[in-house]
């Protein structure tokens, strides 16, 4: 069976001190942005530890991944840079199985 999801993104994000709750709210609210993206097949916001967060997204192809990188979630993180400690670390990944 061939995978219908072939591309992904894995981002790690660190909250600025004292901004954890605000960043968590932003990540939860970002789900509605992603739901409007037809080529984003899966999207997960993760808490890995207090102040440490991640996002995993999946796409059928490079075009979907590239569209997401130009979309609303990245813009929201940029617009709320005061909630972040440094820049998000975003890695393009290949999905081997879905």
C-alpha positions, 0 to 999 in steps of 0.5 A: 500500500502506497502512502498518501502522505509523503511529506511533513514538517516537524517544528520545535518551539520554546516559549519565552519565560512566563509566556507558556500559557499564551503560546499554548492558547495560540497553538490551540487556536491555530488549529482553525487556520490549518483546517482551512488548508486543503493539503494539510492532511494532519496537524498536531500541536505538542507540549514536550515539557513546560515551555517546550512545544512542537508542531507536526504537520503532514502533506500529500506532496511538496506543494502542500508543504510549501503552501503551509509554510507560506500560510497562517500558522507561520504568520501567526508565530511571526506576529507573536514573536514576543511569545517565543524564545528564539526562532522556531526550528522547522525541519522538512521530513519525509513520511515513510508510512502513514 
